[in-house]
C-alpha cells in the first residue's frame, strides 16, 4: 500500500471491508512495481553465488508494473468488496501527515512512477524471470492476511487519521459547490 499506518496494511483492508473511503494519493495513475518473494529469491540466490556481482548494486524486481488504482482494485476484488477510492493530493497528505512519514515514504518514493530496468541482473542471472504476476501476488497476500489473524493488527489511530482526511476533502468539496 502506498499509505498505511504504523501497524502495517491491515487497516487499509479493513477500510475496504467496511466500505469506508480508501485514500489513494494523487490520481492513482502512477506506476508501481511489486515483486513476489519467490521471484526475488531466485534473483538473490543467483547473485550470491556469482563473483561478478561483488561490489555491484542490482534491481531485483518484476518487469511488470501496475497503477496504484489497479493495485487497490485487485485488493478490493480479492476481498469481494467494491473499492471506495478517495483521491487526495500527495502534498496535502504530506502536510497533514501527523505522526506518519509521508514526506519520505510517499513524496520521496510512492507518489511517482517506479519502474526498474532489470537488464543488469538478467545478464548475471539469465534464468531470473518473475513467474508470479503482481495481481496473483496481491491476491495471495490478501488471502494470507485474511487467514492469519496475526497480520490483522487494527490501527485505530491511522483509521481516525484517514477519517479526518476524508472529512476535510468532503468539506472542501462542499465549500467549493456553494
C-alpha positions as a LaTeX table, in Angstrom:
\begin{tabular}{lrrr}
\hline
Residue & $x$ (\AA) & $y$ (\AA) & $z$ (\AA) \\
\hline
Unk1 & 0.00 & 0.00 & 0.00 \\
Unk2 & 1.23 & 3.47 & $-0.64$ \\
Unk3 & $-0.41$ & 4.76 & 2.56 \\
Unk4 & $-0.68$ & 2.80 & 5.77 \\
Unk5 & $-0.29$ & 3.32 & 9.48 \\
Unk6 & 2.42 & 2.15 & 11.82 \\
Unk7 & 0.75 & $-1.24$ & 12.33 \\
Unk8 & 1.00 & $-2.35$ & 8.71 \\
Unk9 & $-1.57$ & $-2.73$ & 5.95 \\
Unk10 & $-4.44$ & $-4.42$ & 7.75 \\
Unk11 & $-6.35$ & $-1.21$ & 8.47 \\
Unk12 & $-6.50$ & $-0.39$ & 4.76 \\
Unk13 & $-8.01$ & $-3.82$ & 4.09 \\
Unk14 & $-10.41$ & $-3.26$ & 6.98 \\
Unk15 & $-11.49$ & 0.06 & 5.48 \\
Unk16 & $-12.25$ & $-1.72$ & 2.19 \\
Unk17 & $-14.17$ & $-4.44$ & 4.05 \\
Unk18 & $-16.15$ & $-1.76$ & 5.92 \\
Unk19 & $-16.94$ & 0.17 & 2.72 \\
Unk20 & $-15.06$ & 3.22 & 4.00 \\
Unk21 & $-13.15$ & 5.52 & 1.67 \\
Unk22 & $-9.59$ & 4.43 & 0.98 \\
Unk23 & $-7.15$ & 7.26 & 0.38 \\
Unk24 & $-5.16$ & 7.00 & $-2.83$ \\
Unk25 & $-2.56$ & 9.74 & $-3.24$ \\
Unk26 & $-2.74$ & 11.81 & $-6.41$ \\
Unk27 & $-4.92$ & 10.34 & $-9.11$ \\
Unk28 & $-3.72$ & 6.75 & $-8.66$ \\
Unk29 & $-2.19$ & 6.62 & $-12.13$ \\
Unk30 & 1.50 & 6.39 & $-11.20$ \\
Unk31 & 3.07 & 3.02 & $-11.87$ \\
Unk32 & 4.50 & 0.80 & $-9.16$ \\
Unk33 & 6.34 & $-2.50$ & $-9.17$ \\
Unk34 & 5.80 & $-5.33$ & $-6.71$ \\
Unk35 & 7.93 & $-8.46$ & $-6.70$ \\
Unk36 & 6.86 & $-11.73$ & $-5.12$ \\
Unk37 & 9.31 & $-13.13$ & $-2.57$ \\
Unk38 & 9.67 & $-16.39$ & $-4.52$ \\
Unk39 & 10.76 & $-14.48$ & $-7.60$ \\
Unk40 & 13.03 & $-12.17$ & $-5.62$ \\
Unk41 & 14.70 & $-15.19$ & $-4.01$ \\
Unk42 & 15.63 & $-16.63$ & $-7.42$ \\
Unk43 & 17.43 & $-13.44$ & $-8.36$ \\
Unk44 & 19.08 & $-13.03$ & $-4.97$ \\
Unk45 & 20.38 & $-16.60$ & $-4.81$ \\
Unk46 & 21.69 & $-16.29$ & $-8.36$ \\
Unk47 & 23.68 & $-13.20$ & $-7.35$ \\
Unk48 & 25.03 & $-14.73$ & $-4.13$ \\
Unk49 & 26.98 & $-17.39$ & $-5.98$ \\
Unk50 & 28.22 & $-15.08$ & $-8.74$ \\
Unk51 & 31.65 & $-13.49$ & $-8.25$ \\
Unk52 & 30.80 & $-10.87$ & $-10.93$ \\
Unk53 & 28.10 & $-9.47$ & $-8.61$ \\
Unk54 & 30.54 & $-8.44$ & $-5.88$ \\
Unk55 & 30.59 & $-4.67$ & $-5.40$ \\
Unk56 & 27.58 & $-4.03$ & $-7.63$ \\
Unk57 & 24.03 & $-2.91$ & $-6.89$ \\
Unk58 & 21.11 & $-4.64$ & $-8.58$ \\
Unk59 & 17.39 & $-4.20$ & $-9.02$ \\
Unk60 & 15.65 & $-7.46$ & $-8.27$ \\
Unk61 & 12.16 & $-6.58$ & $-9.39$ \\
Unk62 & 9.43 & $-7.75$ & $-11.67$ \\
Unk63 & 9.24 & $-6.34$ & $-15.20$ \\
Unk64 & 5.51 & $-5.87$ & $-14.62$ \\
Unk65 & 4.05 & $-2.60$ & $-13.35$ \\
Unk66 & 0.56 & $-1.60$ & $-12.28$ \\
Unk67 & $-1.01$ & 1.73 & $-11.38$ \\
Unk68 & $-1.99$ & 2.30 & $-7.77$ \\
Unk69 & $-5.60$ & 2.28 & $-9.00$ \\
Unk70 & $-5.09$ & $-1.23$ & $-10.40$ \\
Unk71 & $-3.34$ & $-2.39$ & $-7.23$ \\
Unk72 & $-6.17$ & $-1.21$ & $-4.98$ \\
Unk73 & $-8.80$ & $-2.65$ & $-7.35$ \\
Unk74 & $-7.13$ & $-6.08$ & $-7.21$ \\
Unk75 & $-7.07$ & $-5.91$ & $-3.41$ \\
Unk76 & $-10.74$ & $-4.87$ & $-3.21$ \\
Unk77 & $-11.68$ & $-7.61$ & $-5.69$ \\
Unk78 & $-9.78$ & $-10.19$ & $-3.60$ \\
Unk79 & $-11.80$ & $-9.02$ & $-0.60$ \\
Unk80 & $-15.02$ & $-9.31$ & $-2.59$ \\
Unk81 & $-15.83$ & $-5.64$ & $-1.99$ \\
Unk82 & $-16.04$ & $-2.56$ & $-4.18$ \\
Unk83 & $-13.28$ & $-0.02$ & $-3.84$ \\
Unk84 & $-14.40$ & 3.32 & $-2.45$ \\
Unk85 & $-11.40$ & 5.37 & $-3.57$ \\
Unk86 & $-10.80$ & 8.93 & $-2.43$ \\
Unk87 & $-8.06$ & 10.73 & $-4.34$ \\
Unk88 & $-6.09$ & 13.22 & $-2.30$ \\
Unk89 & $-3.14$ & 15.34 & $-3.40$ \\
Unk90 & 0.13 & 13.83 & $-2.16$ \\
Unk91 & 1.36 & 17.25 & $-0.99$ \\
Unk92 & $-1.80$ & 17.66 & 1.11 \\
Unk93 & $-1.24$ & 14.26 & 2.71 \\
Unk94 & 2.39 & 15.11 & 3.46 \\
Unk95 & 1.43 & 18.47 & 5.01 \\
Unk96 & $-1.10$ & 16.77 & 7.27 \\
Unk97 & 0.81 & 13.56 & 7.91 \\
Unk98 & 0.59 & 13.77 & 11.69 \\
Unk99 & 2.95 & 11.18 & 13.14 \\
Unk100 & 3.42 & 9.35 & 9.83 \\
Unk101 & 6.40 & 9.76 & 7.49 \\
Unk102 & 4.67 & 10.63 & 4.26 \\
Unk103 & 7.40 & 13.09 & 3.29 \\
Unk104 & 9.91 & 10.29 & 2.72 \\
Unk105 & 7.69 & 7.30 & 2.18 \\
Unk106 & 5.13 & 8.97 & $-0.05$ \\
Unk107 & 6.69 & 12.04 & $-1.66$ \\
Unk108 & 10.15 & 10.56 & $-1.83$ \\
Unk109 & 9.04 & 7.20 & $-3.15$ \\
Unk110 & 5.49 & 6.08 & $-3.79$ \\
Unk111 & 3.88 & 9.19 & $-5.29$ \\
Unk112 & 5.85 & 8.90 & $-8.51$ \\
Unk113 & 6.15 & 6.15 & $-11.06$ \\
Unk114 & 8.71 & 3.49 & $-10.11$ \\
Unk115 & 9.65 & 1.18 & $-12.97$ \\
Unk116 & 13.02 & $-0.54$ & $-12.96$ \\
Unk117 & 15.45 & $-1.77$ & $-15.60$ \\
Unk118 & 16.29 & $-5.39$ & $-14.81$ \\
Unk119 & 18.73 & $-5.92$ & $-17.65$ \\
Unk120 & 21.75 & $-5.89$ & $-15.30$ \\
Unk121 & 20.56 & $-8.78$ & $-13.12$ \\
Unk122 & 19.40 & $-10.70$ & $-16.19$ \\
Unk123 & 22.91 & $-10.53$ & $-17.62$ \\
Unk124 & 24.37 & $-12.13$ & $-14.47$ \\
Unk125 & 21.40 & $-14.39$ & $-13.66$ \\
Unk126 & 19.93 & $-15.31$ & $-17.08$ \\
Unk127 & 17.25 & $-17.57$ & $-15.56$ \\
Unk128 & 15.87 & $-14.72$ & $-13.43$ \\
Unk129 & 12.27 & $-14.48$ & $-14.60$ \\
Unk130 & 9.35 & $-13.48$ & $-12.43$ \\
Unk131 & 6.58 & $-16.05$ & $-12.63$ \\
Unk132 & 4.15 & $-14.65$ & $-10.04$ \\
Unk133 & 2.14 & $-11.79$ & $-11.53$ \\
Unk134 & 1.54 & $-8.71$ & $-9.44$ \\
Unk135 & $-2.18$ & $-9.43$ & $-9.31$ \\
Unk136 & $-1.62$ & $-13.03$ & $-8.18$ \\
Unk137 & 0.89 & $-11.88$ & $-5.57$ \\
Unk138 & $-1.57$ & $-9.30$ & $-4.25$ \\
Unk139 & $-4.37$ & $-11.88$ & $-4.11$ \\
Unk140 & $-2.07$ & $-14.30$ & $-2.26$ \\
Unk141 & $-1.17$ & $-11.56$ & 0.23 \\
Unk142 & $-4.81$ & $-10.70$ & 0.86 \\
Unk143 & $-5.67$ & $-14.38$ & 1.33 \\
Unk144 & $-2.78$ & $-14.76$ & 3.76 \\
Unk145 & $-3.90$ & $-11.75$ & 5.78 \\
Unk146 & $-7.49$ & $-12.98$ & 5.88 \\
Unk147 & $-6.44$ & $-16.41$ & 7.13 \\
Unk148 & $-3.71$ & $-15.38$ & 9.60 \\
Unk149 & $-5.04$ & $-13.31$ & 12.48 \\
Unk150 & $-1.50$ & $-12.29$ & 13.47 \\
Unk151 & $-1.50$ & $-9.97$ & 10.41 \\
Unk152 & $-4.82$ & $-8.39$ & 11.37 \\
Unk153 & $-3.49$ & $-5.72$ & 13.69 \\
Unk154 & $-6.03$ & $-2.91$ & 13.98 \\
Unk155 & $-4.68$ & 0.61 & 13.71 \\
Unk156 & $-7.45$ & 2.81 & 15.05 \\
Unk157 & $-5.20$ & 5.86 & 15.10 \\
Unk158 & $-4.50$ & 5.52 & 11.36 \\
Unk159 & $-8.19$ & 4.85 & 10.72 \\
Unk160 & $-9.10$ & 8.05 & 12.58 \\
Unk161 & $-6.46$ & 9.98 & 10.62 \\
Unk162 & $-7.96$ & 8.64 & 7.35 \\
Unk163 & $-11.43$ & 9.69 & 8.51 \\
Unk164 & $-10.13$ & 13.24 & 9.25 \\
Unk165 & $-8.59$ & 13.45 & 5.77 \\
Unk166 & $-11.85$ & 12.20 & 4.22 \\
Unk167 & $-13.91$ & 14.75 & 6.18 \\
Unk168 & $-11.61$ & 17.60 & 5.15 \\
Unk169 & $-11.77$ & 16.62 & 1.46 \\
Unk170 & $-15.55$ & 16.38 & 1.60 \\
Unk171 & $-15.76$ & 19.75 & 3.40 \\
Unk172 & $-13.58$ & 21.34 & 0.73 \\
Unk173 & $-15.84$ & 19.90 & $-1.99$ \\
Unk174 & $-18.95$ & 21.23 & $-0.23$ \\
Unk175 & $-17.36$ & 24.68 & 0.21 \\
Unk176 & $-16.46$ & 24.85 & $-3.49$ \\
Unk177 & $-20.00$ & 23.87 & $-4.52$ \\
Unk178 & $-21.70$ & 26.69 & $-2.57$ \\
\hline
\end{tabular}
